[in-house]
Amino acid sequence: MSTKASQSTTLKAAVETAYEHAKPLGGGKNADYIPYLASVPSDLLGVAAVTREGEVHQAGDSQYAFAIESISKVPTLALVMEAIGPEKVRAQIGVDPTGLPFDSVMALELHRGKPVSPLVNAGAIATASLVPGANAEARWKAILDMQSRLAGRQIELSDEVNQSEQTTNFHNRAIAWLLYSAGSCYSDPMEAVDIYTRQCSTLVTAVDLATMGATLAAGGVNPTTGERVVSAEVVPHILAEMMMEGLYTGSGTFAYEVGLPGKSGVGGGVLAVSPGRLALSGFSPPLDGDGNSVRGLAALRSASVSLRLDLFGTA
Ligand code: GLN
């Protein structure tokens, strides 16, 4: 067997093993502060891997379309980093972990209204306020376009998810006003939160997520479309943010166990990027106390260990 064929067999087996490993696990609970998320069947489980060459492996409910939620913070960050550059992102939002939950108001209070990280709700709302565009619709279109180019297919808004979020997002609206009062929201705050809420309400599959991650793994070129979506200079900064804050208060544990930059969403999706190689994704709705998918994490742990992807490994 050629090296390529054997790598492909190894990856296929790792995805299947990750799925089988996570499948029987219990624990966790669907998010219910967004009513739609509570209604998604808890027993769904999908796992996918996409390589930088565009090879796809998948197991279980890998074609089920679920709400992207906070994983959308990565495409919007990519868009804004491209537009204003990593230094302005650092100055205007911050690039450090908060050590506090993703919707923390205390984190804002502790830093005089500066969000500190673009991957928590406050920082993502601030990021959405920095998306270039003549008006709210143009900014929203740019975000949807970035999600689509990263995934390599047209991503769509779910009216049902969006409706469910827009009618219950009072906490995020409060965060947006706090940001605004501190000078950390760079557009009308309700417009920023509206756009942010929409970006969380698109539907993706585990394969879409892994393709988005594979685009980052490949230095910004989507392996399925061949399009350069993000410039190579920006990618390491995005991955650094994912490493430090991608799984919120579970980011340290994720680095410890999986050793890769990652990003989770309360819809049950979770993504890990192995720079220069591939991306792994998992989807399963029940979440742990940090807001991360219990079985999604278990699947990524399994695949990272069997494929020896840990970035801190020295072997
Ligand atoms: N839309 C959700 C929110 O703003 C996303 C949170 C998440 O996935 N962690 O609360």
py3Dmol code that shows the C-alpha trace and the ligand (Angstrom):
import py3Dmol

protein = """\
ATOM      1  CA  MET A   1       0.000   0.000   0.000  1.00  0.00           C
ATOM      2  CA  SER A   2       1.317   3.512  -0.792  1.00  0.00           C
ATOM      3  CA  THR A   3       1.974   5.893   2.108  1.00  0.00           C
ATOM      4  CA  LYS A   4      -0.982   8.004   1.043  1.00  0.00           C
ATOM      5  CA  ALA A   5      -3.324   5.020   0.945  1.00  0.00           C
ATOM      6  CA  SER A   6      -2.146   3.852   4.339  1.00  0.00           C
ATOM      7  CA  GLN A   7      -2.588   7.353   5.847  1.00  0.00           C
ATOM      8  CA  SER A   8      -6.076   7.376   4.436  1.00  0.00           C
ATOM      9  CA  THR A   9      -6.880   3.985   5.979  1.00  0.00           C
ATOM     10  CA  THR A  10      -5.487   5.145   9.342  1.00  0.00           C
ATOM     11  CA  LEU A  11      -7.590   8.311   9.290  1.00  0.00           C
ATOM     12  CA  LYS A  12     -10.756   6.457   8.290  1.00  0.00           C
ATOM     13  CA  ALA A  13     -10.208   4.000  11.158  1.00  0.00           C
ATOM     14  CA  ALA A  14      -9.518   6.842  13.624  1.00  0.00           C
ATOM     15  CA  VAL A  15     -12.801   8.555  12.724  1.00  0.00           C
ATOM     16  CA  GLU A  16     -14.753   5.315  13.060  1.00  0.00           C
ATOM     17  CA  THR A  17     -13.064   4.460  16.374  1.00  0.00           C
ATOM     18  CA  ALA A  18     -13.724   7.977  17.700  1.00  0.00           C
ATOM     19  CA  TYR A  19     -17.400   7.558  16.823  1.00  0.00           C
ATOM     20  CA  GLU A  20     -17.645   4.115  18.451  1.00  0.00           C
ATOM     21  CA  HIS A  21     -15.807   5.388  21.524  1.00  0.00           C
ATOM     22  CA  ALA A  22     -18.125   8.381  22.011  1.00  0.00           C
ATOM     23  CA  LYS A  23     -21.384   6.656  21.052  1.00  0.00           C
ATOM     24  CA  PRO A  24     -22.186   4.878  24.361  1.00  0.00           C
ATOM     25  CA  LEU A  25     -21.163   7.821  26.574  1.00  0.00           C
ATOM     26  CA  GLY A  26     -23.833   9.574  28.607  1.00  0.00           C
ATOM     27  CA  GLY A  27     -23.813  12.805  30.550  1.00  0.00           C
ATOM     28  CA  GLY A  28     -24.405  16.413  29.680  1.00  0.00           C
ATOM     29  CA  LYS A  29     -27.565  18.207  28.696  1.00  0.00           C
ATOM     30  CA  ASN A  30     -28.758  20.108  25.623  1.00  0.00           C
ATOM     31  CA  ALA A  31     -28.526  23.899  25.958  1.00  0.00           C
ATOM     32  CA  ASP A  32     -32.015  25.176  26.751  1.00  0.00           C
ATOM     33  CA  TYR A  33     -31.586  28.953  27.162  1.00  0.00           C
ATOM     34  CA  ILE A  34     -32.112  29.011  23.375  1.00  0.00           C
ATOM     35  CA  PRO A  35     -35.427  27.102  23.054  1.00  0.00           C
ATOM     36  CA  TYR A  36     -34.605  25.607  19.628  1.00  0.00           C
ATOM     37  CA  LEU A  37     -31.500  23.856  20.978  1.00  0.00           C
ATOM     38  CA  ALA A  38     -33.496  22.016  23.652  1.00  0.00           C
ATOM     39  CA  SER A  39     -35.598  20.430  20.884  1.00  0.00           C
ATOM     40  CA  VAL A  40     -32.696  18.830  18.964  1.00  0.00           C
ATOM     41  CA  PRO A  41     -32.527  15.027  19.558  1.00  0.00           C
ATOM     42  CA  SER A  42     -29.866  14.417  22.215  1.00  0.00           C
ATOM     43  CA  ASP A  43     -28.775  11.060  20.832  1.00  0.00           C
ATOM     44  CA  LEU A  44     -27.365  12.461  17.580  1.00  0.00           C
ATOM     45  CA  LEU A  45     -23.629  11.959  17.104  1.00  0.00           C
ATOM     46  CA  GLY A  46     -21.552  12.835  14.085  1.00  0.00           C
ATOM     47  CA  VAL A  47     -17.779  12.793  13.574  1.00  0.00           C
ATOM     48  CA  ALA A  48     -15.806  14.024  10.569  1.00  0.00           C
ATOM     49  CA  ALA A  49     -12.265  14.649   9.409  1.00  0.00           C
ATOM     50  CA  VAL A  50     -11.124  16.652   6.399  1.00  0.00           C
ATOM     51  CA  THR A  51      -7.480  16.773   5.375  1.00  0.00           C
ATOM     52  CA  ARG A  52      -5.597  19.648   3.812  1.00  0.00           C
ATOM     53  CA  GLU A  53      -5.766  17.686   0.567  1.00  0.00           C
ATOM     54  CA  GLY A  54      -9.561  17.587   0.794  1.00  0.00           C
ATOM     55  CA  GLU A  55      -9.985  13.961   1.803  1.00  0.00           C
ATOM     56  CA  VAL A  56     -13.184  13.496   3.827  1.00  0.00           C
ATOM     57  CA  HIS A  57     -13.981  10.793   6.404  1.00  0.00           C
ATOM     58  CA  GLN A  58     -17.172  10.700   8.421  1.00  0.00           C
ATOM     59  CA  ALA A  59     -19.200   8.565  10.788  1.00  0.00           C
ATOM     60  CA  GLY A  60     -22.706   8.657  12.274  1.00  0.00           C
ATOM     61  CA  ASP A  61     -24.882  11.772  11.920  1.00  0.00           C
ATOM     62  CA  SER A  62     -22.178  13.704  10.102  1.00  0.00           C
ATOM     63  CA  GLN A  63     -24.700  15.100   7.592  1.00  0.00           C
ATOM     64  CA  TYR A  64     -27.181  16.353  10.188  1.00  0.00           C
ATOM     65  CA  ALA A  65     -27.519  20.163   9.951  1.00  0.00           C
ATOM     66  CA  PHE A  66     -27.261  21.842  13.350  1.00  0.00           C
ATOM     67  CA  ALA A  67     -26.863  25.417  14.625  1.00  0.00           C
ATOM     68  CA  ILE A  68     -23.271  26.626  14.319  1.00  0.00           C
ATOM     69  CA  GLU A  69     -23.579  28.897  17.380  1.00  0.00           C
ATOM     70  CA  SER A  70     -20.220  30.038  18.739  1.00  0.00           C
ATOM     71  CA  ILE A  71     -18.163  28.272  16.106  1.00  0.00           C
ATOM     72  CA  SER A  72     -19.342  31.215  13.951  1.00  0.00           C
ATOM     73  CA  LYS A  73     -17.009  33.387  16.033  1.00  0.00           C
ATOM     74  CA  VAL A  74     -14.091  31.942  14.028  1.00  0.00           C
ATOM     75  CA  PRO A  75     -15.295  32.933  10.509  1.00  0.00           C
ATOM     76  CA  THR A  76     -16.232  36.429  11.713  1.00  0.00           C
ATOM     77  CA  LEU A  77     -12.855  36.810  13.402  1.00  0.00           C
ATOM     78  CA  ALA A  78     -11.175  35.730  10.152  1.00  0.00           C
ATOM     79  CA  LEU A  79     -13.159  38.342   8.247  1.00  0.00           C
ATOM     80  CA  VAL A  80     -12.273  41.136  10.653  1.00  0.00           C
ATOM     81  CA  MET A  81      -8.608  40.112  10.946  1.00  0.00           C
ATOM     82  CA  GLU A  82      -8.388  40.239   7.163  1.00  0.00           C
ATOM     83  CA  ALA A  83     -10.036  43.644   7.115  1.00  0.00           C
ATOM     84  CA  ILE A  84      -8.236  45.462   9.928  1.00  0.00           C
ATOM     85  CA  GLY A  85      -5.236  43.224  10.705  1.00  0.00           C
ATOM     86  CA  PRO A  86      -4.218  41.255  13.815  1.00  0.00           C
ATOM     87  CA  GLU A  87      -2.763  44.293  15.601  1.00  0.00           C
ATOM     88  CA  LYS A  88      -6.016  46.233  15.551  1.00  0.00           C
ATOM     89  CA  VAL A  89      -7.897  43.125  16.711  1.00  0.00           C
ATOM     90  CA  ARG A  90      -5.521  42.962  19.656  1.00  0.00           C
ATOM     91  CA  ALA A  91      -5.932  46.657  20.437  1.00  0.00           C
ATOM     92  CA  GLN A  92      -9.689  46.928  19.940  1.00  0.00           C
ATOM     93  CA  ILE A  93     -10.873  43.563  21.295  1.00  0.00           C
ATOM     94  CA  GLY A  94      -7.947  41.823  23.021  1.00  0.00           C
ATOM     95  CA  VAL A  95      -6.448  38.382  22.440  1.00  0.00           C
ATOM     96  CA  ASP A  96      -6.219  36.775  25.876  1.00  0.00           C
ATOM     97  CA  PRO A  97      -8.256  34.104  27.638  1.00  0.00           C
ATOM     98  CA  THR A  98     -10.850  35.386  30.125  1.00  0.00           C
ATOM     99  CA  GLY A  99     -10.913  32.354  32.446  1.00  0.00           C
ATOM    100  CA  LEU A 100     -14.647  32.955  32.795  1.00  0.00           C
ATOM    101  CA  PRO A 101     -17.771  31.576  31.083  1.00  0.00           C
ATOM    102  CA  PHE A 102     -18.552  32.593  27.493  1.00  0.00           C
ATOM    103  CA  ASP A 103     -21.360  34.966  28.455  1.00  0.00           C
ATOM    104  CA  SER A 104     -19.635  36.477  31.475  1.00  0.00           C
ATOM    105  CA  VAL A 105     -20.427  40.054  32.414  1.00  0.00           C
ATOM    106  CA  MET A 106     -17.850  39.836  35.191  1.00  0.00           C
ATOM    107  CA  ALA A 107     -15.094  39.336  32.621  1.00  0.00           C
ATOM    108  CA  LEU A 108     -16.074  42.662  31.067  1.00  0.00           C
ATOM    109  CA  GLU A 109     -16.206  44.394  34.442  1.00  0.00           C
ATOM    110  CA  LEU A 110     -12.754  43.083  35.324  1.00  0.00           C
ATOM    111  CA  HIS A 111     -11.263  44.615  32.180  1.00  0.00           C
ATOM    112  CA  ARG A 112     -13.067  47.980  32.113  1.00  0.00           C
ATOM    113  CA  GLY A 113     -15.432  46.926  29.407  1.00  0.00           C
ATOM    114  CA  LYS A 114     -12.789  45.468  27.065  1.00  0.00           C
ATOM    115  CA  PRO A 115     -13.842  41.983  25.949  1.00  0.00           C
ATOM    116  CA  VAL A 116     -10.253  40.584  26.061  1.00  0.00           C
ATOM    117  CA  SER A 117     -11.058  37.668  23.713  1.00  0.00           C
ATOM    118  CA  PRO A 118     -12.838  37.651  20.338  1.00  0.00           C
ATOM    119  CA  LEU A 119     -14.140  34.143  21.074  1.00  0.00           C
ATOM    120  CA  VAL A 120     -16.406  34.955  24.036  1.00  0.00           C
ATOM    121  CA  ASN A 121     -19.821  36.540  23.459  1.00  0.00           C
ATOM    122  CA  ALA A 122     -18.711  40.087  24.344  1.00  0.00           C
ATOM    123  CA  GLY A 123     -15.664  39.877  22.081  1.00  0.00           C
ATOM    124  CA  ALA A 124     -17.649  38.301  19.267  1.00  0.00           C
ATOM    125  CA  ILE A 125     -20.246  41.070  19.421  1.00  0.00           C
ATOM    126  CA  ALA A 126     -17.395  43.594  19.299  1.00  0.00           C
ATOM    127  CA  THR A 127     -15.920  41.659  16.359  1.00  0.00           C
ATOM    128  CA  ALA A 128     -19.277  41.748  14.549  1.00  0.00           C
ATOM    129  CA  SER A 129     -19.329  45.524  15.099  1.00  0.00           C
ATOM    130  CA  LEU A 130     -16.026  45.758  13.198  1.00  0.00           C
ATOM    131  CA  VAL A 131     -17.139  43.864  10.067  1.00  0.00           C
ATOM    132  CA  PRO A 132     -16.788  46.250   7.145  1.00  0.00           C
ATOM    133  CA  GLY A 133     -19.883  47.085   5.092  1.00  0.00           C
ATOM    134  CA  ALA A 134     -22.090  50.030   4.132  1.00  0.00           C
ATOM    135  CA  ASN A 135     -24.973  48.840   6.290  1.00  0.00           C
ATOM    136  CA  ALA A 136     -26.139  45.958   8.469  1.00  0.00           C
ATOM    137  CA  GLU A 137     -27.265  43.836   5.506  1.00  0.00           C
ATOM    138  CA  ALA A 138     -23.901  44.232   3.754  1.00  0.00           C
ATOM    139  CA  ARG A 139     -22.090  43.237   6.955  1.00  0.00           C
ATOM    140  CA  TRP A 140     -24.330  40.217   7.455  1.00  0.00           C
ATOM    141  CA  LYS A 141     -23.785  39.173   3.844  1.00  0.00           C
ATOM    142  CA  ALA A 142     -20.002  39.372   4.316  1.00  0.00           C
ATOM    143  CA  ILE A 143     -20.219  37.090   7.373  1.00  0.00           C
ATOM    144  CA  LEU A 144     -22.426  34.537   5.619  1.00  0.00           C
ATOM    145  CA  ASP A 145     -20.102  34.656   2.640  1.00  0.00           C
ATOM    146  CA  MET A 146     -17.081  33.954   4.879  1.00  0.00           C
ATOM    147  CA  GLN A 147     -18.836  30.980   6.527  1.00  0.00           C
ATOM    148  CA  SER A 148     -19.706  29.661   3.051  1.00  0.00           C
ATOM    149  CA  ARG A 149     -16.229  30.107   1.590  1.00  0.00           C
ATOM    150  CA  LEU A 150     -14.659  28.355   4.575  1.00  0.00           C
ATOM    151  CA  ALA A 151     -17.142  25.472   4.320  1.00  0.00           C
ATOM    152  CA  GLY A 152     -16.907  25.275   0.522  1.00  0.00           C
ATOM    153  CA  ARG A 153     -20.668  25.446   0.007  1.00  0.00           C
ATOM    154  CA  GLN A 154     -23.450  27.999   0.458  1.00  0.00           C
ATOM    155  CA  ILE A 155     -24.332  28.137   4.164  1.00  0.00           C
ATOM    156  CA  GLU A 156     -27.880  29.289   5.008  1.00  0.00           C
ATOM    157  CA  LEU A 157     -29.525  31.045   7.925  1.00  0.00           C
ATOM    158  CA  SER A 158     -32.163  28.991   9.739  1.00  0.00           C
ATOM    159  CA  ASP A 159     -35.163  31.271  10.309  1.00  0.00           C
ATOM    160  CA  GLU A 160     -36.304  28.948  13.061  1.00  0.00           C
ATOM    161  CA  VAL A 161     -33.023  29.100  14.995  1.00  0.00           C
ATOM    162  CA  ASN A 162     -32.694  32.837  14.399  1.00  0.00           C
ATOM    163  CA  GLN A 163     -36.228  33.496  15.613  1.00  0.00           C
ATOM    164  CA  SER A 164     -35.577  31.389  18.701  1.00  0.00           C
ATOM    165  CA  GLU A 165     -32.372  33.320  19.488  1.00  0.00           C
ATOM    166  CA  GLN A 166     -33.548  36.830  18.587  1.00  0.00           C
ATOM    167  CA  THR A 167     -36.532  36.538  20.924  1.00  0.00           C
ATOM    168  CA  THR A 168     -34.460  35.325  23.891  1.00  0.00           C
ATOM    169  CA  ASN A 169     -31.051  37.085  23.546  1.00  0.00           C
ATOM    170  CA  PHE A 170     -31.593  39.670  26.305  1.00  0.00           C
ATOM    171  CA  HIS A 171     -28.334  38.805  28.049  1.00  0.00           C
ATOM    172  CA  ASN A 172     -26.310  39.382  24.878  1.00  0.00           C
ATOM    173  CA  ARG A 173     -28.121  42.681  24.309  1.00  0.00           C
ATOM    174  CA  ALA A 174     -27.126  43.752  27.812  1.00  0.00           C
ATOM    175  CA  ILE A 175     -23.510  42.797  27.036  1.00  0.00           C
ATOM    176  CA  ALA A 176     -23.650  44.879  23.838  1.00  0.00           C
ATOM    177  CA  TRP A 177     -24.810  47.967  25.760  1.00  0.00           C
ATOM    178  CA  LEU A 178     -22.040  47.464  28.342  1.00  0.00           C
ATOM    179  CA  LEU A 179     -19.503  47.222  25.526  1.00  0.00           C
ATOM    180  CA  TYR A 180     -20.907  50.354  23.934  1.00  0.00           C
ATOM    181  CA  SER A 181     -20.789  52.324  27.170  1.00  0.00           C
ATOM    182  CA  ALA A 182     -17.110  51.368  27.544  1.00  0.00           C
ATOM    183  CA  GLY A 183     -16.234  52.341  23.961  1.00  0.00           C
ATOM    184  CA  SER A 184     -15.691  48.717  22.924  1.00  0.00           C
ATOM    185  CA  CYS A 185     -18.574  48.374  20.441  1.00  0.00           C
ATOM    186  CA  TYR A 186     -17.766  49.947  17.106  1.00  0.00           C
ATOM    187  CA  SER A 187     -21.240  50.142  15.543  1.00  0.00           C
ATOM    188  CA  ASP A 188     -24.767  50.553  16.849  1.00  0.00           C
ATOM    189  CA  PRO A 189     -24.840  47.929  19.650  1.00  0.00           C
ATOM    190  CA  MET A 190     -28.245  46.488  18.772  1.00  0.00           C
ATOM    191  CA  GLU A 191     -27.155  46.152  15.163  1.00  0.00           C
ATOM    192  CA  ALA A 192     -23.979  44.353  16.281  1.00  0.00           C
ATOM    193  CA  VAL A 193     -25.942  41.936  18.463  1.00  0.00           C
ATOM    194  CA  ASP A 194     -28.485  41.334  15.679  1.00  0.00           C
ATOM    195  CA  ILE A 195     -25.705  40.404  13.247  1.00  0.00           C
ATOM    196  CA  TYR A 196     -23.952  38.289  15.885  1.00  0.00           C
ATOM    197  CA  THR A 197     -27.207  36.447  16.644  1.00  0.00           C
ATOM    198  CA  ARG A 198     -27.741  35.738  12.946  1.00  0.00           C
ATOM    199  CA  GLN A 199     -24.194  34.430  12.512  1.00  0.00           C
ATOM    200  CA  CYS A 200     -24.915  31.938  15.340  1.00  0.00           C
ATOM    201  CA  SER A 201     -28.144  30.796  13.632  1.00  0.00           C
ATOM    202  CA  THR A 202     -26.806  29.229  10.443  1.00  0.00           C
ATOM    203  CA  LEU A 203     -26.953  25.477   9.900  1.00  0.00           C
ATOM    204  CA  VAL A 204     -23.857  23.368   9.338  1.00  0.00           C
ATOM    205  CA  THR A 205     -22.932  19.688   9.327  1.00  0.00           C
ATOM    206  CA  ALA A 206     -19.926  18.038  10.953  1.00  0.00           C
ATOM    207  CA  VAL A 207     -18.393  17.806   7.469  1.00  0.00           C
ATOM    208  CA  ASP A 208     -18.892  21.568   6.972  1.00  0.00           C
ATOM    209  CA  LEU A 209     -17.139  22.250  10.270  1.00  0.00           C
ATOM    210  CA  ALA A 210     -14.234  19.978   9.428  1.00  0.00           C
ATOM    211  CA  THR A 211     -13.923  21.661   6.017  1.00  0.00           C
ATOM    212  CA  MET A 212     -13.819  25.073   7.688  1.00  0.00           C
ATOM    213  CA  GLY A 213     -11.090  23.759   9.978  1.00  0.00           C
ATOM    214  CA  ALA A 214      -9.219  22.105   7.110  1.00  0.00           C
ATOM    215  CA  THR A 215      -9.119  25.476   5.355  1.00  0.00           C
ATOM    216  CA  LEU A 216      -7.296  26.862   8.387  1.00  0.00           C
ATOM    217  CA  ALA A 217      -5.110  23.735   8.598  1.00  0.00           C
ATOM    218  CA  ALA A 218      -4.126  24.368   4.977  1.00  0.00           C
ATOM    219  CA  GLY A 219      -3.040  27.936   5.719  1.00  0.00           C
ATOM    220  CA  GLY A 220      -6.244  29.552   4.471  1.00  0.00           C
ATOM    221  CA  VAL A 221      -6.891  27.672   1.206  1.00  0.00           C
ATOM    222  CA  ASN A 222     -10.113  25.658   1.110  1.00  0.00           C
ATOM    223  CA  PRO A 223      -9.082  22.115   0.110  1.00  0.00           C
ATOM    224  CA  THR A 224     -12.391  21.337  -1.611  1.00  0.00           C
ATOM    225  CA  THR A 225     -12.773  24.510  -3.687  1.00  0.00           C
ATOM    226  CA  GLY A 226      -9.094  25.473  -3.995  1.00  0.00           C
ATOM    227  CA  GLU A 227     -10.001  29.054  -3.097  1.00  0.00           C
ATOM    228  CA  ARG A 228      -7.759  31.140  -0.854  1.00  0.00           C
ATOM    229  CA  VAL A 229     -10.213  32.269   1.811  1.00  0.00           C
ATOM    230  CA  VAL A 230      -7.915  33.641   4.525  1.00  0.00           C
ATOM    231  CA  SER A 231      -4.396  34.958   4.081  1.00  0.00           C
ATOM    232  CA  ALA A 232      -1.610  32.759   5.414  1.00  0.00           C
ATOM    233  CA  GLU A 233      -0.352  35.486   7.785  1.00  0.00           C
ATOM    234  CA  VAL A 234      -3.678  35.710   9.579  1.00  0.00           C
ATOM    235  CA  VAL A 235      -4.231  31.963  10.149  1.00  0.00           C
ATOM    236  CA  PRO A 236      -1.741  31.483  13.044  1.00  0.00           C
ATOM    237  CA  HIS A 237      -3.378  34.318  14.983  1.00  0.00           C
ATOM    238  CA  ILE A 238      -6.816  32.717  14.583  1.00  0.00           C
ATOM    239  CA  LEU A 239      -5.477  29.335  15.708  1.00  0.00           C
ATOM    240  CA  ALA A 240      -3.750  30.935  18.719  1.00  0.00           C
ATOM    241  CA  GLU A 241      -7.067  32.419  19.820  1.00  0.00           C
ATOM    242  CA  MET A 242      -8.776  29.057  19.380  1.00  0.00           C
ATOM    243  CA  MET A 243      -6.112  27.419  21.532  1.00  0.00           C
ATOM    244  CA  MET A 244      -6.489  29.936  24.348  1.00  0.00           C
ATOM    245  CA  GLU A 245     -10.254  30.495  24.464  1.00  0.00           C
ATOM    246  CA  GLY A 246     -11.940  28.223  21.891  1.00  0.00           C
ATOM    247  CA  LEU A 247     -13.513  25.984  24.535  1.00  0.00           C
ATOM    248  CA  TYR A 248     -13.993  28.720  27.138  1.00  0.00           C
ATOM    249  CA  THR A 249     -13.301  27.501  30.681  1.00  0.00           C
ATOM    250  CA  GLY A 250     -12.577  24.084  29.170  1.00  0.00           C
ATOM    251  CA  SER A 251      -9.771  25.418  26.948  1.00  0.00           C
ATOM    252  CA  GLY A 252      -6.982  24.343  29.298  1.00  0.00           C
ATOM    253  CA  THR A 253      -8.366  20.823  29.594  1.00  0.00           C
ATOM    254  CA  PHE A 254      -8.740  20.646  25.812  1.00  0.00           C
ATOM    255  CA  ALA A 255      -5.096  21.715  25.345  1.00  0.00           C
ATOM    256  CA  TYR A 256      -4.069  19.180  27.990  1.00  0.00           C
ATOM    257  CA  GLU A 257      -5.991  16.275  26.495  1.00  0.00           C
ATOM    258  CA  VAL A 258      -6.317  17.017  22.778  1.00  0.00           C
ATOM    259  CA  GLY A 259      -3.450  19.450  22.256  1.00  0.00           C
ATOM    260  CA  LEU A 260      -4.990  21.303  19.331  1.00  0.00           C
ATOM    261  CA  PRO A 261      -6.658  24.663  18.708  1.00  0.00           C
ATOM    262  CA  GLY A 262     -10.412  24.116  18.886  1.00  0.00           C
ATOM    263  CA  LYS A 263     -13.795  25.791  18.930  1.00  0.00           C
ATOM    264  CA  SER A 264     -17.103  24.708  20.368  1.00  0.00           C
ATOM    265  CA  GLY A 265     -20.690  25.890  20.094  1.00  0.00           C
ATOM    266  CA  VAL A 266     -23.737  25.370  22.308  1.00  0.00           C
ATOM    267  CA  GLY A 267     -25.453  23.665  19.357  1.00  0.00           C
ATOM    268  CA  GLY A 268     -23.195  20.678  20.136  1.00  0.00           C
ATOM    269  CA  GLY A 269     -20.584  21.199  17.444  1.00  0.00           C
ATOM    270  CA  VAL A 270     -16.872  21.092  18.192  1.00  0.00           C
ATOM    271  CA  LEU A 271     -13.897  21.559  15.912  1.00  0.00           C
ATOM    272  CA  ALA A 272     -10.149  20.904  16.260  1.00  0.00           C
ATOM    273  CA  VAL A 273      -7.452  21.959  13.813  1.00  0.00           C
ATOM    274  CA  SER A 274      -4.169  20.152  13.310  1.00  0.00           C
ATOM    275  CA  PRO A 275      -2.102  22.862  11.566  1.00  0.00           C
ATOM    276  CA  GLY A 276      -0.653  21.737   8.256  1.00  0.00           C
ATOM    277  CA  ARG A 277      -2.535  18.454   8.359  1.00  0.00           C
ATOM    278  CA  LEU A 278      -6.285  18.237   8.899  1.00  0.00           C
ATOM    279  CA  ALA A 279      -9.311  19.178  10.964  1.00  0.00           C
ATOM    280  CA  LEU A 280     -11.569  17.012  13.101  1.00  0.00           C
ATOM    281  CA  SER A 281     -15.141  17.780  14.091  1.00  0.00           C
ATOM    282  CA  GLY A 282     -17.754  16.289  16.345  1.00  0.00           C
ATOM    283  CA  PHE A 283     -21.435  16.994  16.846  1.00  0.00           C
ATOM    284  CA  SER A 284     -23.607  15.842  19.742  1.00  0.00           C
ATOM    285  CA  PRO A 285     -26.033  18.187  21.551  1.00  0.00           C
ATOM    286  CA  PRO A 286     -25.562  17.379  25.279  1.00  0.00           C
ATOM    287  CA  LEU A 287     -23.102  19.847  26.840  1.00  0.00           C
ATOM    288  CA  ASP A 288     -20.854  19.793  29.900  1.00  0.00           C
ATOM    289  CA  GLY A 289     -20.674  22.593  32.452  1.00  0.00           C
ATOM    290  CA  ASP A 290     -18.325  24.661  30.269  1.00  0.00           C
ATOM    291  CA  GLY A 291     -20.839  24.583  27.393  1.00  0.00           C
ATOM    292  CA  ASN A 292     -18.909  22.024  25.319  1.00  0.00           C
ATOM    293  CA  SER A 293     -20.297  18.846  23.713  1.00  0.00           C
ATOM    294  CA  VAL A 294     -19.573  15.858  25.961  1.00  0.00           C
ATOM    295  CA  ARG A 295     -19.493  13.235  23.225  1.00  0.00           C
ATOM    296  CA  GLY A 296     -17.989  15.629  20.668  1.00  0.00           C
ATOM    297  CA  LEU A 297     -15.035  16.176  22.999  1.00  0.00           C
ATOM    298  CA  ALA A 298     -14.686  12.447  23.640  1.00  0.00           C
ATOM    299  CA  ALA A 299     -14.560  11.790  19.892  1.00  0.00           C
ATOM    300  CA  LEU A 300     -11.922  14.469  19.301  1.00  0.00           C
ATOM    301  CA  ARG A 301      -9.839  13.187  22.215  1.00  0.00           C
ATOM    302  CA  SER A 302      -9.917   9.685  20.788  1.00  0.00           C
ATOM    303  CA  ALA A 303      -8.957  10.768  17.259  1.00  0.00           C
ATOM    304  CA  SER A 304      -6.221  13.141  18.413  1.00  0.00           C
ATOM    305  CA  VAL A 305      -4.624  10.431  20.558  1.00  0.00           C
ATOM    306  CA  SER A 306      -4.817   7.691  17.932  1.00  0.00           C
ATOM    307  CA  LEU A 307      -3.469   9.965  15.186  1.00  0.00           C
ATOM    308  CA  ARG A 308      -0.839  11.512  17.537  1.00  0.00           C
ATOM    309  CA  LEU A 309      -1.950  15.019  16.658  1.00  0.00           C
ATOM    310  CA  ASP A 310      -1.099  16.657  20.013  1.00  0.00           C
ATOM    311  CA  LEU A 311       0.919  19.772  19.118  1.00  0.00           C
ATOM    312  CA  PHE A 312       2.903  19.438  22.331  1.00  0.00           C
ATOM    313  CA  GLY A 313       4.028  15.914  21.546  1.00  0.00           C
ATOM    314  CA  THR A 314       7.726  15.540  20.881  1.00  0.00           C
ATOM    315  CA  ALA A 315       7.779  12.032  19.398  1.00  0.00           C
TER     316      ALA A 315
END
"""
ligand_1 = """\
10
LIG
N -25.678 32.123 20.346
C -25.106 31.647 21.572
C -24.999 32.787 22.580
O -24.766 33.889 22.172
C -23.751 31.078 21.298
C -23.012 30.661 22.564
C -22.091 29.501 22.370
O -22.208 28.721 21.435
N -21.220 29.293 23.320
O -25.156 32.583 23.753
"""
view = py3Dmol.view(width=600, height=400)
view.addModel(protein, "pdb")
view.setStyle({"model": 0}, {"cartoon": {"style": "trace"}})
view.addModel(ligand_1, "xyz")
view.setStyle({"model": 1}, {"stick": {}})
view.zoomTo()
view.show()
